[in-house]
Amino acid sequence: MAAFGGERWLRALPSHGLFGKLREALHAEPKAHARRAAKNLTFCLDCDLFAWDDVERVFYTTNLRLLNSEEEEEEPEEEDQAAGSGSSGSYQTLRCTNPPRFEVSRVLLSPARHHVALVGPRGVSVLELPQRWGRRSAFEGGRRHVSCKTVPLAERFFTSAASVTLRQAAWYPSETEEPRLALLTSDNTVRFYGLKSPQNPAKVLPVSQPEAGEDVHSGVRSYAASLGEIAVAFDFGPVSSVSRRRRRRLLLPPPPPGHASKDVLVYPLYILYENGETYLSYTSSQAGVLSLSRPAGPLPMYPAAEDNYGYDACAILCLPCVPNILVIATETGMLYHCVVLESEEEEGG
């Protein structure tokens, strides 16, 4: 019986009412959407499954633990009846107070697990998850529809820069600082936005590699793109500390008053270019102020290869281990695993 109960959710999930709603939304989408790029519109938070409906502009969420209990077979309360119960499965609908006006292709849970970024090629919005209470610890006591505060980020920027698209978005990895998002756009720039000032970037990091004295205008970007010198992805590495000497070498600002003798905590930022080259920047947040070092590189790869391990790099992932391991993906499906080794100069700094 224990095994039967533990496997019940496997049988119940495909026929769950949540997926019934998603299938309805899929049929409602124009057929032109069928061949678009793959999307990542689901995530799990503890035992709760979240799925974004891009037609209705809402999240559907359900507790998977309830699918293994007898509670799911009980008669629902009056407010839950319209949401579905029993064999169909109950779920809640999280509505945006300011729904995104762009197509959402990915959802990202923040490190502190209080916010969800709704990411698309032409914009980003941040949804704040509501409070939980009640017998099942459901959102707002189990109400069928819950309104969630939603804040658009960089809305003015994407409206004014019609030719710029978003290549990647990621949360700044700190769990204790103000929630921030890093946005890599097609103009070869990483912009950092916080929720306190969602329209003005807290920091701007150009990642183009122009010649000395050369302006980064559209012609230069077009030429750089033909050579694969366009940044296509990035990822943050695990937190580490740097000494005062190395901090000055990286051109990071001094620590706030009262912390002068302490090392600075930094997050390495690995930036991947289409030609397979990887550059490294360091980010730190002290007293709520974000600091960035100029990208350095390209990082040498050994053993060397004539094609620099391919000219069609498309994604990078930093595994949380020591030393850091970078996984670089190409459009042909190849994965390269690279161990990041510090130079002797850095070790002595």
C-alpha positions, -999 to +999 in steps of 0.1 A: +000+000+000+029+023+007+043+019-028+008+024-043+003+056-023+037+069-033+031+063-070-004+077-071+008+111-082+024+096-113-009+083-125-029+114-114-007+141-128-014+136-165-051+139-160-048+168-135-070+198-141-040+220-143-027+203-174-063+203-188-062+241-187-028+242-204-040+219-231-069+243-237-045+272-239-023+253-263-052+247-287-061+284-284-026+295-296-022+305-333-007+277-353+023+299-362+035+294-326+040+256-332+075+259-346+089+285-323+118+280-299+114+257-269+101+273-238+107+266-201+075+277-183+074+254-152+092+251-119+088+234-086+090+251-052+092+224-025+061+203-033+043+229-053+043+227-091+039+260-111+030+262-148+027+295-167-002+299-192+010+324-218-024+327-233-043+336-201-011+353-186-015+334-153+003+308-132-015+276-123-001+259-092-009+227-073+006+208-043+020+174-056+020+160-020-018+161-020-019+137-050-004+111-027-030+116+001-066+108+006-073+145+011-074+150-027-104+126-029-124+146-003-152+169-014-138+204-020-149+234-001-174+257-019-147+281-031-125+253-045-153+235-064-149+257-095-111+250-095-116+213-099-111+185-074-111+147-070-100+129-101-093+161-120-071+176-092-074+210-076-052+240-084-049+277-077-046+305-103-021+333-096-030+364-116-006+392-124-016+427-113+002+440-144+004+411-169+034+411-193+027+425-227+053+403-244+056+366-251+070+347-221+096+320-230+111+312-195+103+316-158+130+319-132+126+315-094+147+340-074+174+327-050+153+338-020+123+320-035+100+350-031+098+362-067+095+347-102+109+364-133+088+362-164+113+364-193+108+369-230+127+381-260+112+416-256+109+421-219+110+409-183+084+411-155+088+401-119+059+384-100+059+384-062+047+351-047+018+356-022+017+346+014+006+311+026-016+301+054-043+276+063-045+238+068-028+230+036-004+260+036-019+272+004-015+306-011-038+330+008-055+302+026-065+283-006-084+309-026-092+299-061-078+331-077-050+351-061-037+384-073+001+388-073+020+421-075+038+422-108+065+447-118+079+452-153+116+457-156+134+478-182+100+485-199+110+519-212+143+505-225+127+478-246+100+502-258+126+527-270+151+502-284+129+483-309+158+464-325+173+451-292+163+417-280+169+399-247+194+370-250+194+358-214+182+368-179+194+355-146+190+364-109+219+379-091+228+349-069+228+367-035+199+356-012+204+384+013+207+415-010+179+433-028+166+410-056+183+419-089+182+406-124+210+406-149+199+411-185+221+403-215+208+420-246+217+418-283+236+451-281+263+433-262+255+447-229+247+433-195+223+455-174+215+449-138+180+459-125+167+460-090+130+459-079+133+493-061+141+511-094+128+487-121+132+512-150+168+524-143+197+499-144+217+498-112+248+490-133+256+486-170+284+463-182+294+466-219+308+432-231+318+442-266+354+438-276+361+467-300+396+478-310+412+505-289+395+539-295+367+523-315+331+532-308+306+504-305+280+514-331+258+493-353+284+487-380+309+474-355+283+451-340+274+437-374+311+430-381+316+415-347+286+393-352+301+379-384+332+369-365+312+354-336+322+381-312+287+386-299+280+376-263+253+349-263+251+337-227+265+341-192+264+325-158+274+333-122+299+312-103+299+304-066+307+332-041+344+336-032+365+362-014+393+384-027+420+402-008+424+440-007+453+438-031+434+418-057+404+440-052+424+470-063+438+451-092+402+443-103+393+480-099+366+471-074+357+499-050+368+497-014+345+481+012+321+503+033+334+520+065+341+495+093+349+467+069+383+479+056+402+449+069+379+423+056+381+405+022+353+413-003+328+386-013+325+384-051+306+364-076+325+355-108+305+363-140+314+341-169+304+356-203+303+333-233+307+345-269+294+327-300+329+319-312+334+298-280+355+324-261+348+330-224+355+362-205+354+367-168+341+396-147+337+399-109+306+413-092+302+424-056+275+441-036+285+461-006+261+482+014+235+477-013+258+491-040+267+468-069+302+468-083+316+452-115+351+446-128+359+450-165+356+416-184+390+400-188+399+373-213+395+353-233+402+326-208+428+302-224+415+267-230+438+237-229+446+217-249+444+243-276+423+238-307+424+255-341+386+262-340+386+272-303+362+243-297+336+255-322+321+288-335+285+280-325+285+283-287+250+290-273+249+284-236+271+282-205+266+267-170+289+270-140+286+240-117+287+249-080+319+231-071+356+239-063+373+244-086+346+258-108+336+237-138+321+254-168+298+235-192+297+251-226+271+240-251+271+244-289+241+245-313+252+211-326+245+195-292+282+192-281+290+198-244+325+208-233+334+206-196+362+230-186+379+231-152+386+267-142+421+271-128+434+303-112+467+317-126+498+319-104+494+357-103+459+354-089+469+328-063+497+350-051+475+381-050 
